[in-house]
Amino acid sequence: MHYYVTDNRAACVPLNEIPTAGYAEFYEDLAERLADERYHIGHYFALPDGDVLRAYCLLLDDTEHRVLVASYAIGYYDTPLLPSLTARHPQVHPFEREITERYGVRFADMPWNKPLRFPFDRYDRSSSIDNYPFYTIEGASLHEVNVGPIHAGIIEPGAFRFICNGEQVLHLEIALGYQHRGVERTMTADDNVLRQTLVAESVAGDSAVAHATAYAQLREKLAGKEGAPTPLDRERAIALELERMAMHIADTGALCMDVGYQLGQVACEALRTVTINTTQAWCGNRFGKGLIRPFGTNHPLTDTTIDLVRRNIADVRRRYDEVRHDIKSSPSLLSRFEQCGIVPRSEMTRIGGVGPAARASGVGRDLRTSHPWGVYGIEIAHEPFVKQQGDVMARLMMRCRETLQSADYVLRLLDACDPAAPLPSPDYAPAARPDALAFGLVEGWRGEICHVTLTDAQGALRGYKIKDPSLHNWLALALAVRGEGISDFPICNKSFNLSYCGHDL
């Protein structure tokens, strides 16, 4: 099968140059490629196109840094029965489930053909949260435990149903889709670029910088930007690594709290506060909202800001490294975290796991290396950390190592900044190539983020699709708790810290 071959630095893709295959050819070629670990799906979705339903697939080649784009079309009202790729490659399951849920396309032999999000415009209106088809196992010694969708903490809704034999978890099913925010449809409601930017940075509030960067990258590609990084890219990378530090430090403290290790908890709470307050001093918002804008910035770094960021991050790095050593020398903490919540490398690969959770299981997938953009691969030769144990401790240690690494990146990039060189202001009325596909690929702190858009004949966005890393990794959490005591679920859950709203678009 033919693909349009591009990469994460190139400009947008003309729609008329994307090859269209028959589904049989698409299925066979993609199934063969996904058997090779160098490939995984960046995004796969369908959108109405006249009287047909056209599907697009972005296949990522992690070895040669390529993005392979292909499509196929089926009759919009035919509701055909297609062979399921999920039956051979479980990483495809969320994409096929969404296509079925939205448009009624059926996939033969689909092993988990269940609703994904319950959007308001779903094909089957009789399908609802109230009749979600939870998996069941019969047995006199078994019982079910329901958690959620409303939780005791101030967190978003999600339903967890455990099937247990005594205290041992045999199966966990996670049902999401309670929020119905309509983010993707909102992105195409009009062509107001500022409003789209605000929506993008609100996809997942704890990843505002990463999602806004993906949107800005996409917008700039539509305007023809490609090639070498700019000083603006350097400042965006600083913001992204600050966000990574803040959230990894917060997760370290949360894991310490769940096992009663108060020293680690309070130390990380203090360090996270310093980190997000540093971002606030830069742009006025602790989570970086308002900092990333298409084509420019309203908050260029100044000499004063650079000195503040450098001083704070150097101090946070030093103190956090002390916390890391304290954690590694705590026998009671190690006894809870080691050999708990294991996801083997083979399973993480099969489900398409991404981010630190995947790297903790031996899957060295990181867009900063495999599909670099901006300063990555040029000013920052990123080397991802990879662990093999796949347990809670490995996921915690990934956070520790990446926090220190991100601090080093921030300090290095600050040294290269020149506050005397003016940066452009944002452009909210940019040119956009008509009849094109553009994507933004960014490695957020949870992992791989992908934004994709298609433009119409006037250059306006006519379709928008978002993939948050949580889309894949919720299944990893379900696998992690199999065979564990149900009392270990909280620390397994915290070791992933996945996003409900990143899933419920």
NUKOL-33196 format. One record per residue (C-alpha): residue in one letter; residue number from 1; x, y, z. Coordinates in Angstrom, 3 decimals. Layout:
BEGIN
   code   pos       east      north         up
      A   NUM          X          Y          Z
...
//
This chain:
BEGIN
   code   pos       east      north         up
      M     1      0.000      0.000      0.000
      H     2      1.169      3.536     -0.752
      Y     3      1.495      6.184      1.925
      Y     4      2.189      9.893      1.914
      V     5      5.494     10.079      3.806
      T     6      6.274     13.110      5.938
      D     7      7.734     13.938      9.370
      N     8      7.092     16.102     12.405
      R     9      8.997     19.092     11.030
      A    10      7.366     19.284      7.601
      A    11      4.489     21.529      6.551
      C    12      0.938     20.278      6.078
      V    13     -0.122     17.512      3.696
      P    14     -2.273     18.242      0.594
      L    15     -5.378     16.048      0.806
      N    16     -5.220     15.158     -2.882
      E    17     -1.755     13.653     -2.369
      I    18     -2.839     11.231      0.370
      P    19     -3.254      7.787     -1.250
      T    20     -6.679      6.166     -0.971
      A    21     -6.684      2.372     -0.651
      G    22     -9.391     -0.213     -0.492
      Y    23    -10.073     -1.416      3.049
      A    24     -8.729     -4.922      2.325
      E    25     -5.394     -3.496      1.197
      F    26     -5.334     -1.043      4.125
      Y    27     -6.075     -3.845      6.590
      E    28     -3.414     -6.253      5.334
      D    29     -0.654     -3.676      5.073
      L    30     -1.328     -2.067      8.441
      A    31     -1.642     -5.448     10.168
      E    32      1.749     -6.462      8.773
      R    33      3.452     -3.208      9.756
      L    34      2.045     -3.196     13.288
      A    35      3.626     -6.607     13.832
      D    36      6.941     -4.710     13.722
      E    37      7.570     -2.756     16.962
      R    38      9.068      0.158     15.046
      Y    39      5.525      1.152     14.024
      H    40      2.589      2.345     16.080
      I    41     -0.542      4.349     15.333
      G    42     -0.369      8.083     15.967
      H    43     -4.029      8.529     15.093
      Y    44     -6.742      6.705     13.150
      F    45    -10.168      8.276     12.669
      A    46    -13.023      8.728     10.231
      L    47    -14.889     11.839      9.075
      P    48    -17.842     12.307      6.675
      D    49    -16.727     13.422      3.217
      G    50    -19.699     14.016      0.959
      D    51    -21.497     10.715      0.429
      V    52    -18.659      8.605      1.850
      L    53    -17.021      8.111      5.219
      R    54    -13.299      8.648      4.818
      A    55    -10.838      7.213      7.322
      Y    56     -7.311      8.546      7.829
      C    57     -4.429      6.797      9.543
      L    58     -1.197      8.380     10.771
      L    59      1.296      5.557     11.218
      L    60      4.447      6.503     13.130
      D    61      7.770      4.936     12.170
      D    62      9.821      5.270     15.358
      T    63     13.052      4.170     13.703
      E    64     13.234      6.470     10.689
      H    65     11.284      9.395     12.242
      R    66      8.631      9.204      9.519
      V    67      4.880      9.734      9.591
      L    68      3.041      7.600      7.040
      V    69     -0.409      8.904      6.052
      A    70     -3.031      6.803      4.246
      S    71     -6.792      6.691      3.869
      Y    72     -9.715      4.582      2.721
      A    73    -13.364      5.376      2.020
      I    74    -16.580      3.443      2.584
      G    75    -20.205      4.189      1.852
      Y    76    -21.544      6.490      4.544
      Y    77    -24.942      4.810      4.842
      D    78    -23.880      1.239      4.156
      T    79    -22.810      0.384      7.751
      P    80    -20.537     -2.308      6.311
      L    81    -18.917     -5.184      8.187
      L    82    -15.123     -4.806      8.061
      P    83    -12.382     -7.106      9.388
      S    84    -11.136     -5.839     12.758
      L    85     -7.501     -4.865     13.200
      T    86     -8.011     -4.967     16.973
      A    87     -8.373     -8.747     16.769
      R    88     -4.719     -8.862     15.680
      H    89     -3.347     -5.704     17.301
      P    90     -5.073     -4.525     20.500
      Q    91     -3.561     -1.029     20.192
      V    92     -6.200     -0.299     17.526
      H    93     -9.152     -0.855     19.877
      P    94     -9.938      2.771     20.853
      F    95     -9.896      3.895     17.238
      E    96    -12.185      1.156     15.942
      R    97    -14.501      1.578     18.936
      E    98    -14.847      5.296     18.211
      I    99    -15.545      4.754     14.501
      T   100    -18.265      2.256     15.422
      E   101    -19.709      4.499     18.111
      R   102    -19.817      7.595     15.921
      Y   103    -20.827      6.159     12.569
      G   104    -22.153      2.633     13.048
      V   105    -19.334      0.946     11.130
      R   106    -19.077     -2.635     12.366
      F   107    -15.790     -4.544     12.671
      A   108    -16.043     -8.330     12.451
      D   109    -14.354    -10.304     15.243
      M   110    -13.822     -7.109     17.262
      P   111    -13.061     -8.529     20.753
      W   112    -14.095     -5.435     22.740
      N   113    -16.743     -3.654     20.702
      K   114    -17.979     -1.340     23.444
      P   115    -18.756      2.387     23.581
      L   116    -15.749      4.625     24.090
      R   117    -17.057      8.094     25.008
      F   118    -20.856      8.326     24.566
      P   119    -20.758     11.537     22.478
      F   120    -24.064     13.358     22.018
      D   121    -24.083     12.619     18.262
      R   122    -23.352      8.893     18.569
      Y   123    -24.839      6.541     15.980
      D   124    -26.781      4.391     18.456
      R   125    -28.776      6.687     20.721
      S   126    -29.969      3.715     22.798
      S   127    -26.392      3.195     23.971
      S   128    -25.851      5.060     27.249
      I   129    -23.757      5.126     30.378
      D   130    -26.608      3.455     32.246
      N   131    -26.522      0.327     30.078
      Y   132    -22.767      0.045     29.574
      P   133    -22.066     -3.694     28.954
      F   134    -19.607     -4.469     31.751
      Y   135    -17.764     -7.760     31.450
      T   136    -18.916    -10.397     33.948
      I   137    -17.513    -13.667     35.288
      E   138    -19.754    -16.200     36.998
      G   139    -18.581    -18.055     40.101
      A   140    -19.757    -18.675     43.657
      S   141    -16.464    -17.416     45.097
      L   142    -16.414    -14.204     43.047
      H   143    -17.802    -10.785     43.840
      E   144    -17.880     -7.389     42.166
      V   145    -16.712     -4.084     43.593
      N   146    -17.905     -0.854     41.996
      V   147    -15.939      2.361     42.428
      G   148    -17.255      5.635     41.008
      P   149    -18.246      7.268     38.792
      I   150    -18.389      9.922     41.530
      H   151    -15.286      9.734     43.716
      A   152    -14.495     10.929     47.219
      G   153    -11.706     13.211     46.013
      I   154    -12.039     16.296     43.823
      I   155    -11.455     14.369     40.620
      E   156    -13.439     13.823     37.464
      P   157    -15.938     10.988     36.899
      G   158    -15.064      7.460     35.856
      A   159    -16.503      4.045     36.717
      F   160    -14.285      1.160     37.838
      R   161    -15.744     -2.326     38.175
      F   162    -13.559     -4.987     39.799
      I   163    -14.205     -8.712     39.701
      C   164    -12.472    -10.223     42.715
      N   165    -11.808    -13.588     44.265
      G   166    -11.553    -12.577     47.889
      E   167     -9.080     -9.686     47.912
      Q   168     -7.446    -10.634     44.611
      V   169     -8.441     -8.703     41.494
      L   170     -9.213    -10.974     38.549
      H   171    -10.435     -8.279     36.204
      L   172    -10.898     -4.512     36.129
      E   173    -13.002     -2.706     33.563
      I   174    -12.878      1.077     33.325
      A   175    -15.862      2.897     31.800
      L   176    -15.388      6.546     30.894
      G   177    -17.362      9.057     28.858
      Y   178    -19.267     10.941     31.549
      Q   179    -18.344     14.480     30.530
      H   180    -19.587     15.006     26.948
      R   181    -17.584     18.179     26.451
      G   182    -17.621     18.149     22.641
      V   183    -14.049     19.478     22.413
      E   184    -13.373     18.324     18.842
      R   185    -16.650     19.719     17.516
      T   186    -16.002     22.994     19.346
      M   187    -12.665     23.334     17.535
      T   188    -14.509     23.503     14.196
      A   189    -17.473     25.657     15.309
      D   190    -15.872     28.708     13.671
      D   191    -12.435     29.846     12.538
      N   192    -11.588     31.930     15.616
      V   193     -7.940     31.012     16.206
      L   194     -7.751     32.561     19.687
      R   195    -10.829     30.634     20.817
      Q   196     -9.399     27.425     19.369
      T   197     -6.165     28.059     21.276
      L   198     -8.077     28.463     24.542
      V   199     -9.960     25.232     23.894
      A   200     -6.743     23.373     23.039
      E   201     -5.021     24.370     26.282
      S   202     -8.128     23.196     28.180
      V   203     -8.232     19.656     26.747
      A   204     -6.475     18.452     29.914
      G   205     -5.775     21.178     32.442
      D   206     -2.614     19.527     33.786
      S   207     -1.218     19.373     30.222
      A   208     -2.145     22.878     29.073
      V   209      1.310     23.599     27.653
      A   210      1.585     20.285     25.784
      H   211     -1.859     20.435     24.156
      A   212     -1.496     24.138     23.290
      T   213      1.902     23.375     21.742
      A   214      0.372     20.626     19.583
      Y   215     -2.310     23.050     18.371
      A   216      0.207     25.843     17.692
      Q   217      2.433     23.413     15.819
      L   218     -0.523     22.313     13.682
      R   219     -1.578     25.901     12.930
      E   220      1.930     26.874     11.915
      K   221      2.220     23.881      9.600
      L   222     -1.009     24.965      7.887
      A   223      0.674     28.301      7.225
      G   224      3.696     26.580      5.680
      K   225      6.195     26.631      8.539
      E   226      8.856     23.926      8.466
      G   227     12.559     23.474      9.061
      A   228     14.995     24.692     11.704
      P   229     13.922     25.690     15.228
      T   230     13.472     29.307     16.218
      P   231     13.973     31.170     19.529
      L   232     10.197     30.790     20.015
      D   233     10.579     26.998     19.844
      R   234     13.237     27.228     22.547
      E   235     10.909     29.049     24.932
      R   236      8.109     26.572     24.203
      A   237     10.440     23.712     25.086
      I   238     11.317     25.398     28.388
      A   239      7.611     25.690     29.203
      L   240      6.997     22.059     28.242
      E   241      9.832     20.779     30.435
      L   242      8.645     22.928     33.354
      E   243      5.218     21.338     33.011
      R   244      6.805     17.885     32.949
      M   245      8.768     18.666     36.115
      A   246      5.754     20.028     37.990
      M   247      3.525     17.042     37.254
      H   248      6.179     14.394     37.889
      I   249      6.994     16.015     41.238
      A   250      3.264     16.126     42.087
      D   251      2.882     12.431     41.229
      T   252      5.905     11.553     43.347
      G   253      4.289     13.258     46.319
      A   254      0.923     11.580     45.654
      L   255      2.499      8.132     45.634
      C   256      4.327      8.890     48.868
      M   257      1.047     10.050     50.421
      D   258     -0.748      6.819     49.478
      V   259      1.700      4.717     51.496
      G   260      2.012      7.141     54.419
      Y   261      5.512      8.386     53.573
      Q   262      4.940     11.944     54.775
      L   263      8.488     13.194     54.302
      G   264      8.314     12.540     50.558
      Q   265      4.774     13.884     50.339
      V   266      5.345     17.272     51.973
      A   267      8.730     17.764     50.310
      C   268      7.233     17.159     46.855
      E   269      4.244     19.386     47.574
      A   270      6.631     22.211     48.404
      L   271      8.805     21.598     45.325
      R   272      5.832     21.371     43.009
      T   273      4.587     24.698     44.382
      V   274      7.922     26.331     43.623
      T   275      7.855     24.930     40.080
      I   276      4.333     26.028     39.161
      N   277      4.845     29.391     40.856
      T   278      7.849     29.829     38.596
      T   279      5.594     29.302     35.585
      Q   280      3.125     31.770     37.080
      A   281      5.864     34.380     37.493
      W   282      6.655     33.920     33.801
      C   283      3.151     34.107     32.284
      G   284      0.643     34.797     35.074
      N   285     -0.795     31.289     35.310
      R   286      0.555     28.364     37.356
      F   287     -0.378     25.831     34.673
      G   288      1.045     27.772     31.748
      K   289     -2.268     28.894     30.267
      G   290     -1.724     31.923     28.080
      L   291      1.928     31.070     27.474
      I   292      1.705     29.097     24.203
      R   293      0.189     30.945     21.254
      P   294      0.390     30.311     17.479
      F   295      3.257     32.060     15.671
      G   296      4.388     34.098     18.691
      T   297      4.147     34.832     22.392
      N   298      2.781     37.470     24.743
      H   299      5.316     36.501     27.418
      P   300      8.871     36.504     26.030
      L   301     11.565     35.694     28.536
      T   302     13.381     38.658     30.011
      D   303     16.685     38.852     31.879
      T   304     14.746     39.016     35.153
      T   305     12.555     36.030     34.303
      I   306     15.510     33.970     33.112
      D   307     17.372     34.619     36.369
      L   308     14.288     33.639     38.395
      V   309     13.654     30.435     36.446
      R   310     17.321     29.436     36.548
      R   311     17.606     30.019     40.294
      N   312     14.356     28.224     41.161
      I   313     14.874     25.227     38.905
      A   314     18.457     24.674     40.028
      D   315     17.221     24.666     43.637
      V   316     14.268     22.376     42.882
      R   317     16.574     19.956     41.087
      R   318     18.963     19.751     44.016
      R   319     16.246     19.276     46.624
      Y   320     14.224     16.811     44.538
      D   321     17.329     14.670     44.030
      E   322     17.587     14.429     47.818
      V   323     13.953     13.261     47.950
      R   324     14.714     10.648     45.290
      H   325     17.585      9.249     47.376
      D   326     15.372      9.209     50.486
      I   327     12.693      7.254     48.604
      K   328     15.188      4.685     47.386
      S   329     16.443      4.160     50.936
      S   330     13.010      3.611     52.517
      P   331     12.451     -0.146     53.025
      S   332      8.750      0.200     53.830
      L   333      8.100      2.220     50.678
      L   334     10.104     -0.157     48.510
      S   335      8.195     -3.140     49.894
      R   336      4.915     -1.599     48.699
      F   337      6.082     -0.394     45.289
      E   338      8.403     -3.126     44.039
      Q   339      6.765     -6.054     42.209
      C   340      3.375     -4.326     42.443
      G   341      1.206     -3.498     39.429
      I   342      3.459     -5.075     36.823
      V   343      2.689     -4.528     33.126
      P   344      5.107     -6.660     31.069
      R   345      6.823     -5.193     28.028
      S   346      4.915     -7.527     25.707
      E   347      1.549     -6.316     26.979
      M   348      2.520     -2.647     26.944
      T   349      3.641     -3.028     23.330
      R   350      0.428     -4.808     22.300
      I   351     -1.871     -2.132     23.724
      G   352      0.167      0.733     22.273
      G   353      1.251      2.169     25.615
      V   354      3.027      5.524     25.582
      G   355      4.934      7.884     27.824
      P   356      6.784      7.162     31.081
      A   357      4.447      4.251     31.827
      A   358      5.514      2.523     28.612
      R   359      9.177      3.356     29.139
      A   360      8.972      1.860     32.652
      S   361      7.955     -1.419     30.976
      G   362     10.817     -1.416     28.482
      V   363      9.041      0.297     25.576
      G   364     11.380      3.178     24.718
      R   365      8.787      5.306     22.949
      D   366      9.358      9.077     23.197
      L   367      8.472     11.603     20.485
      R   368     11.347     13.857     21.525
      T   369     13.609     11.179     20.042
      S   370     11.466      9.291     17.521
      H   371      9.623     12.265     15.961
      P   372     11.464     15.401     17.102
      W   373     10.156     18.933     16.608
      G   374     11.430     22.381     17.520
      V   375     14.696     22.235     19.487
      Y   376     14.478     18.483     20.071
      G   377     16.945     16.544     17.975
      I   378     18.924     19.741     17.307
      E   379     19.655     21.708     20.492
      I   380     18.443     18.863     22.739
      A   381     19.614     15.370     21.756
      H   382     17.116     13.614     23.971
      E   383     17.954     10.148     25.337
      P   384     14.883      8.562     26.954
      F   385     15.262      6.592     30.158
      V   386     13.939      3.032     29.912
      K   387     13.333      0.546     32.703
      Q   388     12.313     -3.084     32.382
      Q   389     10.466     -3.966     35.619
      G   390      7.120     -2.416     34.641
      D   391      5.976     -2.062     38.262
      V   392      4.909      0.878     40.428
      M   393      8.498      1.462     41.505
      A   394      9.714      1.599     37.907
      R   395      7.027      4.126     37.021
      L   396      8.012      6.228     40.041
      M   397     11.700      6.069     39.173
      M   398     10.897      7.121     35.599
      R   399      9.316     10.255     37.037
      C   400     12.336     10.899     39.240
      R   401     14.852     10.530     36.438
      E   402     12.808     12.539     33.951
      T   403     12.343     15.376     36.442
      L   404     16.080     15.757     36.862
      Q   405     16.593     15.462     33.114
      S   406     13.961     18.128     32.404
      A   407     15.611     20.466     34.907
      D   408     18.901     20.040     33.057
      Y   409     17.169     20.792     29.749
      V   410     15.568     23.946     31.151
      L   411     18.896     25.222     32.476
      R   412     20.649     24.445     29.176
      L   413     17.972     26.160     27.098
      L   414     17.971     29.218     29.355
      D   415     21.692     29.629     28.687
      A   416     20.935     29.769     24.947
      C   417     18.172     32.384     25.270
      D   418     18.840     35.943     24.142
      P   419     16.316     38.314     25.750
      A   420     17.565     41.133     23.520
      A   421     16.290     39.321     20.422
      P   422     12.609     40.186     19.966
      L   423     10.068     37.392     19.549
      P   424      6.985     37.761     17.330
      S   425      3.537     38.401     18.745
      P   426      0.783     35.821     18.249
      D   427     -1.068     35.788     14.942
      Y   428     -4.770     35.034     15.278
      A   429     -5.598     35.573     11.593
      P   430     -3.054     33.349      9.859
      A   431     -3.146     32.021      6.338
      A   432     -4.071     28.344      6.168
      R   433     -3.620     26.020      3.236
      P   434     -6.973     24.805      1.858
      D   435     -7.793     21.120      1.390
      A   436     -4.948     19.969      3.616
      L   437     -4.217     17.731      6.592
      A   438     -1.981     19.002      9.381
      F   439     -0.928     17.395     12.631
      G   440      0.898     18.319     15.810
      L   441      2.885     15.637     17.649
      V   442      4.190     16.521     21.113
      E   443      5.604     14.424     23.957
      G   444      3.695     15.629     26.991
      W   445      4.484     14.536     30.533
      R   446      2.027     11.625     30.255
      G   447      3.261     10.714     26.793
      E   448      2.309     11.118     23.181
      I   449     -0.182     13.845     22.214
      C   450     -1.515     14.089     18.669
      H   451     -3.742     16.810     17.192
      V   452     -4.934     16.410     13.588
      T   453     -7.059     18.704     11.431
      L   454     -8.449     18.794      7.906
      T   455     -9.203     22.068      6.143
      D   456    -11.883     22.858      3.588
      A   457    -11.573     24.715      0.281
      Q   458    -11.368     28.058      2.122
      G   459     -8.734     26.897      4.643
      A   460    -11.150     26.669      7.591
      L   461    -10.971     23.665      9.911
      R   462    -13.636     21.138      8.871
      G   463    -12.549     18.285     11.122
      Y   464    -10.411     18.083     14.263
      K   465     -9.202     15.015     16.155
      I   466     -7.241     14.810     19.415
      K   467     -5.414     11.905     21.010
      D   468     -4.334     12.270     24.632
      P   469     -1.867      9.626     25.929
      S   470     -4.483      8.422     28.406
      L   471     -6.453      6.933     25.498
      H   472     -4.023      3.995     25.419
      N   473     -2.822      3.867     28.999
      W   474     -6.164      3.361     30.760
      L   475     -6.010     -0.230     29.524
      A   476     -2.498     -0.517     30.983
      L   477     -3.926      0.349     34.420
      A   478     -6.552     -2.398     34.044
      L   479     -3.781     -4.879     33.241
      A   480     -1.591     -3.664     36.112
      V   481     -4.072     -4.612     38.835
      R   482     -4.794     -8.157     37.636
      G   483     -3.611    -10.569     40.292
      E   484     -3.013     -7.778     42.819
      G   485     -4.886     -7.188     46.056
      I   486     -7.653     -4.658     45.630
      S   487     -6.043     -2.548     48.356
      D   488     -3.119     -1.958     45.958
      F   489     -5.361     -0.312     43.368
      P   490     -4.809      3.250     44.702
      I   491     -1.033      3.100     44.288
      C   492     -1.319      1.398     40.898
      N   493     -3.732      4.114     39.817
      K   494     -1.480      6.909     41.097
      S   495      1.538      5.385     39.369
      F   496     -0.181      6.062     36.024
      N   497     -2.142      9.221     36.982
      L   498     -4.241      9.171     33.824
      S   499     -6.599     11.864     32.616
      Y   500    -10.360     11.427     32.580
      C   501    -10.907     14.642     30.621
      G   502     -8.085     13.786     28.191
      H   503    -10.150     10.729     27.288
      D   504    -13.638     12.302     27.455
      L   505    -13.294     14.756     24.598
//
